[in-house]
Amino acid sequence: MAGALVTPVLLPFIPFRSFALKGWLAGLVCVLLFVRFIPMAGQLNPVLLLFTFLFFPLASSYIALQFTGSTTFTGMSGVKKELKISVPVYMAGVAVSIVILLGYKFFQWRII
């Protein structure tokens, strides 16, 4: 929701030029609001909170990045530059998120 709705609606008001950063910031704010105002979310395991704060802003950023090039804000060279920087960050973030989640599940199953 943060990357597909909040970021395009608030596009001129979110700081930064990069759509990836705009989407990441919108996702981070949405996760912060969720953890703050949903009572059950505050009781999550710290490992799951780490996963939440890592994965969901990155997912929001990836979705917001899909709008790059479809506005008058960016040109083709800007799109290429943004993709060259952000795609490796997404891949690393997903890899770390998977390791965190697998570690949590292995610990929960008493394998570790």
C-alpha positions in Angstrom: 0.0 0.0 0.0 2.8 2.4 0.8 4.6 1.9 -2.5 1.6 1.7 -4.7 -0.7 4.3 -3.1 1.0 6.5 -0.6 4.1 7.3 -2.7 2.4 8.3 -5.9 -0.2 10.4 -4.0 2.4 12.2 -1.9 5.1 12.3 -4.7 5.7 16.0 -4.7 5.8 16.2 -0.9 8.1 13.3 0.0 11.8 14.5 0.0 14.5 13.0 -2.3 14.5 12.8 -6.1 14.8 9.0 -6.3 11.6 7.1 -6.5 13.3 4.2 -4.6 14.1 6.5 -1.7 10.6 8.0 -1.7 9.1 4.5 -1.6 11.5 3.4 1.1 10.7 6.4 3.2 6.9 5.9 2.7 7.3 2.2 3.6 9.3 3.0 6.7 6.7 5.5 7.9 3.9 3.1 7.3 5.8 0.3 9.3 6.4 2.8 12.1 2.8 3.7 12.2 1.7 0.1 12.1 4.0 -0.9 15.0 3.0 2.1 17.0 -0.8 2.0 16.6 -1.6 -1.7 16.2 -1.5 -3.2 19.7 -0.4 -6.7 18.7 2.4 -5.4 16.5 4.2 -4.0 19.5 4.4 -7.5 21.0 6.3 -9.1 18.2 9.5 -10.9 18.7 12.5 -8.5 18.2 13.8 -10.7 15.3 10.4 -10.4 13.6 10.5 -6.6 14.1 13.9 -6.5 12.5 12.6 -8.5 9.6 9.6 -6.1 9.4 11.7 -3.0 9.4 14.0 -4.4 6.8 11.7 -6.2 4.3 8.6 -4.1 4.1 10.2 -0.7 3.4 12.3 -2.4 0.7 9.2 -3.9 -0.8 7.5 -0.5 -0.8 10.6 1.0 -2.4 10.5 -1.7 -5.1 6.9 -1.0 -5.9 7.4 2.7 -6.0 10.4 2.2 -8.3 8.0 0.9 -10.9 6.7 4.5 -11.4 10.2 5.6 -12.4 10.2 6.9 -15.9 6.4 7.3 -16.1 6.5 10.9 -14.8 8.0 14.1 -16.0 10.4 14.0 -13.0 12.8 11.4 -14.5 14.6 10.9 -17.8 16.0 7.7 -19.3 19.5 8.3 -17.8 18.0 8.9 -14.4 16.0 5.7 -14.6 19.1 3.7 -15.6 21.2 5.2 -12.7 18.4 4.6 -10.2 18.0 1.0 -11.3 21.8 0.4 -11.3 21.9 1.5 -7.6 18.7 0.1 -6.2 18.4 -3.4 -7.7 21.5 -4.7 -5.9 20.2 -3.2 -2.7 16.9 -5.0 -3.1 18.7 -8.3 -3.8 20.9 -7.9 -0.7 17.9 -6.8 1.4 15.8 -9.8 0.4 18.7 -12.2 1.0 19.3 -10.8 4.5 15.5 -10.9 5.2 15.3 -14.5 4.2 18.3 -15.4 6.4 16.7 -13.5 9.4 13.3 -15.3 8.8 14.9 -18.7 8.4 17.0 -18.2 11.5 13.9 -17.3 13.5 12.0 -20.3 12.2 15.0 -22.7 12.9 15.3 -21.3 16.4 11.5 -21.7 16.9 11.7 -25.3 15.7 14.7 -25.9 18.0 17.0 -26.8 15.1 19.5 -24.1 16.2 
